[in-house]
Amino acid sequence: MNKTKVNVLLSYYNGEKYIVELINSIKNQEGSLKIKIIIRNDGSDKVLDNDLLYEDVEVINCHNIGVKMSFLKLIELSDDDAEYFCFCDQDDIWDTDKIISAIKKLETSNDRPSLYFGKTRLVDNNKKYIGEDSFEKGVFSFGRTLIKNNAIGCTMVFNKKLRDLVRTNTENYKSFSKELLHDHLLYMICLGMDGFVYYDEFPHINYRQHTNNVVGGTRTFIDKIKSNGLIGKKNVRLDWVNELYANFGDVLTNENRNLLLEIIKYRSNIRQRIKFFFLNPLPTKSLLEKLNISLLFLLGKY
């Protein structure tokens, strides 16, 4: 029986403390899988040597380009004959059923571009259980991803159809936003083109929490206040929209592409800002969130 070919895509930066434990957990995956781990060393202080790792692990030592661009580069470097692709953080521990659980769900997608993500089990440096992540549950609509993200990259698995589509558009990639990361971007793309997205409410990964996380699994009340857009940096979300449209606008549905165009043009038209204040084009979960996004549009701070 042929084994299912899987690429695990790992962007690495000064993560030598946990890398061996992570790789062991990936090598111990259940199912008839042929797993290749591709590690892009994103300009660490030390060169990551192949000899400290294992068979079916490819290490590419490169200069630092940041987490989003490093993962997009990994998609470019991934194997054409692989069937599934997993994003991977350098310090987590995978349950033995992590990959096969995702593949079983993605196999039901009827050959559409498809993405799987789910909850995580938070642990501290010593692997002591903290709780589950605090991200909103379930699959968002496309419009809601223009407000926030709930898809955690280290849980993501996607099929070749989505990988091929993303890869085609990454060679001359235009980045507008440091805040828009690879996981959020892939989520937007898949939903925006009417792909299949599955959310798993059961964790299959220990998501280590420490000061070196690029983005962690817990958020304080102050973090949430800052992220609403009324305080701090202006137009963070508009940068997301511009980046998505510039790089992937041609693969989105007409409805979703037109929504992006409307938002891109809103700041220069006071009538459009007033319209969006009263008729918010993005789906919100609560009255408070609706008021927040409506005010951002009115004030030109979306």
Secondary structure, 3 states (H helix, E strand, C coil): CCCEEEEEEEEECCCCCCHHHHHHHHHCCCCCEEEEEEEEEECCCCCCCHHHCCCCEEEEEECCCCHHHHHHHHHHHCCCCCCEEEEECCCCEECCCHHHHHHHHHCCCCCCCEEEEECCEEECCCCCEEEECCCCCCCCCHHHHCCCCCCCHHHCEEEHHHHHHHHHCCCCCCCCCCCCCHHHHHHHHHHHCCCEEEEECCCCEEEECCCCCCCCCCCCHHHHHHHCCCCCCCCHHHHHHHHHHHHHHHHCCHHHHHHHHHHHHHHHCHHHHHHHHHCCCCCCCCHHHHHHHHHHHHHCCC
